[in-house]
Amino acid sequence: MTLPHTAPHPGHLTSSRDRRARVAVASAFGAQGLAYAGLLSSLPGFKDRFGIGDDAVTFAILGVGILAAVGTIVAERVARGAGGSRSVLVSGLVTVAVAVVVIALAPHVAFFFLGFAIYGLGLGQVDAGTNMQAVSLQRTYGRSIVTGFYAAWSAAGVLGALYVSAYAHYDVPQQVALPVLALVVLAVAVLVVRAAWRSHDAPFEVSAEEARAARALPWSGILILGAAVVAYYVVDTASSTWGTIYVADVLDAGHDVAPFGYAAYVGTTLVSRLTGDFAVRRWGRVAVIRAAGLLGTVGLLAVVLAQSAALAIAGFALTGIGLGVVAPLCFAAAGALSPAHANAVIARLNSFNYLGAILGGVLVGAIASGSTLRFGFVVPLVLAGVIILLAPGFAVGPGHGPGPEILDEPADVAPRSEPVE
């Protein structure tokens, strides 16, 4: 059966089942990052293989963003069923695996676009499913663990970019190399079926009480954090989608060197996310966000001004080490806006994710089509600076200043017992 929404006592001891679920969910984040990096780092190869330009890539990214939003809507409905968010996650992983195979084996550009459409649907489901599982497990652990899941995504992203660099260097056809990624994603889907979390899916069903509460949510705070989410995902999507192409086309790097721009960006987001919780405890959330925005701005300025692949790669690295903490801290701050209705706040904040992703993928590409990617990257450069201005909006809840990051919980909840299904 599904349990009601209750929070764990801070002293709750996790079981082996909890730990297995944590490994499975981290693996799902990793599989998502691996496939994402593998596809985006392969874009220069796709352009050569199908004879397409930046406008076609922009169209594909737009389609992925729109269909990912559709996938999220599907995920919400599936999560209300008997299988809960685990079914969402498994379905999404299988869809992503199918998409990777279709893209890899596409005999014509039409199948290439079809594959990316399928990928968008899967991406939305995996994005929703992993976050549902992560939040549920965080309640069980009684402390912040979500940043670690994001770190797993970043680590796998580095591996994905390096994998693309390796197969490009050794002239391995995409039709052979990319299906390997699909097999990894399917293996993780099996792991999720066996071990991932299934209890506590009830909070993701919007009750009448939650619907009434949503009308009284702190929208001014949500909009400030939402602007930060949009700014971050514009930078993130631009760096992820166009970084490899920028290094290859604008700076004339080889296809074996170009993926290092993406690898540097994602690799330093891993460092940022592994150290982010400590930084917040030491200096506070607002100071960390200001520093993140400043580092991101300097990094992207280096990218825009770069005359060599090495400088651009270094700029992407600095961008990642700065801005990698922004998304997790946005959601941490959102939960503190209204602790008793954190789910409703976070759900609304998540809607800004795809807006930023679409703008980052499409707007930068549109500017590049009319001029050059160098001018396209001015957009994320400006928005990185906007994050600095939005930093005061993160001063919400008892965990924003120096000291332990506190998971805000409603005062009247009771500790839960061992998970029951």
N, C-alpha and C positions, 0 to 999 in steps of 0.2 A: 504494500500500500504506500501511498505518498503521504509524508508527514506534513503537518502544518509548518508555517514559517516560524521557526524558533532559532535563537542564537545560542551558540555554545558558551559555556562558562569559560572565562579566561584560563582556567586551570584544566580544561578538558584535555585528556590524553588521547592522542590519535591512535587508531588501530592500524594493523597491517593492511587492512582493506583500504583505509584512507590513504596510506602511503602508496599502495599499488595504483589507486586512482590518480594520485598526484603525478606519478610517473607516466601513466597513460595520457593524461591531459597535457603534460609538458611535451610528450611525444607528438601529440596532435598539433600543438602550436609549432613544433619543429617541422612536421610534415608540411604544414601550410607555408612556412617560411622557405623550405627547400623548393617546393614546386613554384612558388612565386618568384624566387630568385632565379631558378632555372629557366623559366619562361622569359622573364624580363631581360636577363643577361644574354639571352639568345636572340634578342630583337635585331641586332646588326646582321646576324646570319639569316634570319627570316627575310630581311629586306633584300639581301643578295639573292636568296633562294627563290623568292617569288617575284622579284623585280618591282617592289613597292617602295613608296616614299614615306616621308614623315606624315603626310596627310592621311595615308592609309593606317599607319600606326595610331594616329590620333583617333581615327574612327573606331578602331578596335578597342582602345582604352575607354572611350566613351561608352561603347557597348558593354564592356565589362563592368563599369561603374553602375550603369542603369540596371543591368541584370543582377548585379550583386545586391542592389536594393530590393529587387523582386525576390531573390533568394532569402533575404532576411525576413521578408513578410511570410514566405513559406515556412521558414524556420520557426517563427513564433507560433504558427498554427500546429506544426508537427510537435512542438515541445509540449503542447497541451494534451497530447495523446498519452497512451499507456507507456510508451517507451521513453517519454520525456526528452530532455536535451541530449541524452546519449543517442537516441535515434536521429536527431538533427545532425549531430556530429558525424555519425557513421555514414549517413546519406550524403552529406557534403563531401566527405573524404572520397567516397566512391565516385561521385560526380567529377571531382577534380582529377582523379586518376584517369577516368574515361576521357576527359577533356585533353589532358596531356598527350594521350595516345593519338587522339584525332588530330591534334596540332602537329605532332611529330610525323605522322604518316600521311599528312594531307597531300594529295596528288595535285591539288590546284588551290589557288588563293581563296576560292569560295569555301573550301573545307577548312582553310586556315581561320577564316572569320567565324565559321560555324564552331570550330573548336574553342575559340575565345569566348563565344556566346555561352557555350556549355560551362566553360571555366568560370564565367561571371556568376552563374547560378550556384555552382558549387562553392565559390569563394564566399558568397553571402551566407550560405548555410554553415560553412566551417567557422567563419568569423563569429556568427551568433552562437554556435554550439560551443566553441572553445571558451568564450567569455561566460556563457551560462554555467558551464562546468567549473570554470575557475572561481567564479563568485560563490558558487555553492560550496566548493571545497574551502574557500577562505573563511566562510562562516564556521565550518567545522573546525578548522585549525585555530580560529580565534585570534589570528594575527595576519598582517599583510604578507601575502605570498604571490600576489598577482604579478608583481614586477618580475619575479623569477620566471614566470611563464613567458612573458615578453622577451626575456633574455634567451630562452630556448628558441624562440622564433628568430632572433637575431643571429644566434650561433649557427642555426641551420641555413640561414640566408647566406652567411659567409661560405659555408660548404657548397651551397648551390652555385654561387658565383665562381668559386674556384674550380668546381666540376666543369662548368661551361668553358672556362679558360683552358682547362686541360684537354677537353675533347676537341676544342677549336685548334689548339696547338698541334695535336697529333692527327688532325684531319679526319676525325671520326664523324661519320654522317649523323645529322640530327635524328634521322630515322632509327638509328641504332642507339644513340646516347640518351635521348630524352625518355623513351619508354622505361628505362631503368628507374627514373624518378617516379614514374607511375607505380612501379612495383613496390617501392618504398612506402608510398602513400597508402597503398592497399594493405601492406603489412601492418601499418599503424592502425588502420581501420579495424583489423582483426584484434589488435591489442586493446583498442577502445571497447570493442564488444565484450571482451573477457574481463576487463578491469575497471573501466571508467565509472564515474559516479552516476547514480540514477535517483537517489533520494533528493528531497528538497527542490523538486521542480515546481511545486505549487506556487512559490512566489512569482513565477513568470507568467502566471495566469492573472489577468487584471480583474480584481474583484470590484464589486460596486463601491466598496469603501475606498479602494485605491483610485478608482475613477473620480470619485468626489474629491479626494485629496489632490489629484492632479490639477484640478482647477484652481487650487490655492498654492501651487508650487512657487518657489522664489525665482520667478522668471528673469529678474535682472541679473542675478548670479549665474543662472543657466546660460543666458545670452553672452555674458563675458567669457565664461569657460568655453561656450560653444564657438565663439570667435577664435579662441586659442586652439581649439581642436581643428577648425577649418584651416587656420594658418599652418599648424603643424602638418596636417595631411597634404596640403599643397606642396610644402617642402619635401615631405617624405615621398609622395608619389612622383614628383618631378625628379628627385634624385634617383629613385628606384627605376622609373620608367625610361627617363631620358639620359641618365648619367652615363650609361654604357655607350649610347649613341653619340652623346656629346664628345666623349673621349675619342671615339672611333672616327666620327665624321668631321668635327670641328678641329680637332687636334691631330688628326691623321695617325692615330695609334692602330696597331694591328688588332685583329679580332681576339688574339690571345692575351693582349694587354688591356683592351678596353673594359672587360669585366672587373678589373681591379678597382675601378671607380666605385662600382656598386659594392664590391667586397669591402673596400675601405670604409664606406659609409655604414654598412650594416655591421661590420666588425666593431666599429667604435660605438655604435648604439648598444652593442652587447656590454662593453665596458661601462658605459653610462648607466645601464639598467642594473648591472651587478653592484654598482656603488651608490645608486640613487637613494636607497633607504638610509644609508649611513649619512649621506650629505644632508638629507632633510633633518635627521636627528641632530646634526651638528650645527647647521646654519639656518634651518627653517625653510619652508616650502617656497615662500616669496623670493628669498635670496637665491635659491637654487634655480628658479624659473628665470630670474633676471640674468644670472650667469649663463644659463642654457641659451637664452635668446642672443646674448652678446657673442658667445662662441659660434653659434649658428650663423649669425650675420657676418662675422669675420671669415668664416669658412666659405660661405657662398660668395663673398666678395672676391676671395681668391679664385673660386671657380670661374666667375664672370671675367676676371682679368687675366686668367691663365693663358700663357703662350706655349705651354708644354703639358704633356700628359701627366708628368710627375707632379707639377704644381696643382693641377686640377684634382688629381687623386688625393693629394694632401688636403686640399680644400674640402673635399667630400668627407674625409676622415674627421676633420675638425667639426664639420657640421653635425656628423653623427654623434660625436662625443658630447656635443652641447645639447642637441635637441632630443636625444634618445629618451630622456626622462619625461618629456612634456606630456605625452599621451597618458601614461600611468598616473601622473600627478593631477592631470585634469579630472580623471575619474575618482581619484582619492578626494579631491576638493569637492567634487559634485556630491559624493556620498555624505559629506559633512554639511552641505547646505541645508538639508532637511533629513536628519538621521532616521526619523520614524518612517519616512517615505523615500528612502534612498533608491529603491528599485525604480520608482517612477521617474525620479530625477535622472538617473543613469540612462534609462531607456530613451529619454528625450535628448540627452546629450549625445548619445550614440548616433542619432540621426544626422548630426553635423559631420560625422566621419566621411560618409560617401560624398557629401557636397564638396569637402576639401579634396577628396581623392579624384573626383571628376574634374574639378578646377585645375588641380595639379597636373593631371594627365592631358587634359584637352586644351586648356588655355595656353600652357607652355608650348604644346605642339602646334597650336594655331599661330602663335607668334613666330615660331620657327619656320613654319611653312611660308609665311609672308616675308621673313627676313633671315634670321639665323638663330640657332639654339642659344648662342651667347646672349642675345637680347631676351630670349625666352626665360633664361634663368634669373633675369632681373626681378621677375615676379616673386619667386620664393625668397630672393634676397630681401625685398621690401617687407614681406610678411614675417620673416625671421625677426626683423626689427620691431614689428608690431607686437610680437610675443613679449618683448621687454616691457612695452607700455601696458600690457595686460596683466603683468605680474601681481599688482596689488589685489586683483580679483581672486587670487589663490589664498588670501588671508582669511579663511573660513574654518570654523571648527577648532577643537583643542589641539589638533595635531599639526597646525601650520607653522608653529615656531620651533625653535631649538628644543630638543627633548624627544621622548618616545613618540613615534607615530601612533596615534590612537584610532582604533576602529570604533567609530561611533555606533552604538546600538540603542534601540529603544529601551527605556528603563524597566519596562514591565515584562520583558521576555524571560523565559526560564531556560535553564540548561537542558540540552537534549541528551538522550541516552544513545546507545549504540544505534547505528543506522538500521532502518527496517525497510524492506522492500515489499 
